[in-house]
Amino acid sequence: MQSAFKKFGNSTGAIIPKPMLSEMGAEAGDKIDIAFTDGQIVIKLINEHPRAGWAEAAAAIAAAGDDELVLGDFPNDDDETEWVW
């Protein structure tokens, strides 16, 4: 399937035909990742939240007992005052 680059203000874009968007499960407004690799523009649909899986990974680290402070707790020189929140 062929398309062409189009001018959009100061940018240039390509029109992706609707059948191709449907095939990849995408629609207008979806987030994508674009990379230039080996002379090709590669477009990937971003399906998950950037922090997906972080809560599960943190729970697994805690369950393994590997969640201790690396640097420990250290005060600032002027931390003599008790903070009230």
C-alpha distance (Angstrom), angle and dihedral (degrees) to the residues before:
residue distance angle dihedral
M1 . . .
Q2 3.79 . .
S3 3.77 130.4 .
A4 3.81 135.4 162.4
F5 3.78 138.0 -126.2
K6 3.80 112.7 -100.8
K7 3.79 129.9 -162.0
F8 3.85 115.2 -115.3
G9 3.82 108.9 179.9
N10 3.81 106.9 -67.1
S11 3.82 91.8 -14.6
T12 3.77 136.1 71.3
G13 3.79 124.4 -137.6
A14 3.75 141.3 174.8
I15 3.77 126.4 -126.5
I16 3.80 111.3 -125.4
P17 3.79 110.0 -153.4
K18 3.81 116.7 -119.0
P19 3.85 94.7 -117.7
M20 3.82 89.5 57.2
L21 3.82 91.8 47.9
S22 3.80 89.7 49.7
E23 3.79 91.0 49.6
M24 3.79 91.5 54.6
G25 3.81 92.5 42.6
A26 3.79 94.1 -115.6
E27 3.78 135.6 131.9
A28 3.79 136.9 -177.2
G29 3.80 111.4 -63.5
D30 3.82 96.5 27.5
K31 3.80 115.5 131.7
I32 3.80 118.5 -112.1
D33 3.79 138.8 -174.6
I34 3.81 115.1 -133.0
A35 3.80 123.4 -163.0
F36 3.79 135.4 170.1
T37 3.81 108.2 -137.6
D38 3.80 129.5 166.1
G39 3.80 92.6 -15.0
Q40 3.81 93.8 -49.6
I41 3.79 133.5 105.4
V42 3.80 107.2 -130.1
I43 3.81 118.6 -162.0
K44 3.81 119.0 -166.8
L45 3.77 126.0 -175.8
I46 3.81 112.8 -124.0
N47 3.79 104.7 -134.6
E48 3.76 102.2 170.9
H49 3.76 140.0 52.8
P50 3.83 112.5 -95.4
R51 3.82 90.4 -117.9
A52 3.80 96.0 43.8
G53 3.79 110.1 143.9
W54 3.80 96.1 16.5
A55 3.82 94.2 114.6
E56 3.81 91.9 50.6
A57 3.81 91.6 46.8
A58 3.82 91.2 50.0
A59 3.82 90.8 49.4
A60 3.83 90.7 50.5
I61 3.81 90.8 50.4
A62 3.82 90.9 49.7
A63 3.82 91.8 46.8
A64 3.80 89.4 52.8
G65 3.82 89.4 52.0
D66 3.79 91.1 -120.7
D67 3.80 96.9 123.3
E68 3.79 102.5 93.8
L69 3.81 120.0 131.8
V70 3.78 111.7 -87.5
L71 3.80 96.9 -155.3
G72 3.77 98.3 23.9
D73 3.78 123.8 -135.8
F74 3.78 116.4 -52.3
P75 3.81 127.2 176.7
N76 3.77 128.5 -138.7
D77 3.80 117.8 -112.9
D78 3.81 91.9 -107.4
D79 3.82 97.9 46.2
E80 3.83 95.1 109.6
T81 3.80 93.1 110.9
E82 3.80 117.3 87.1
W83 3.79 108.8 -123.6
V84 3.80 119.9 -130.9
W85 3.79 115.3 -155.9
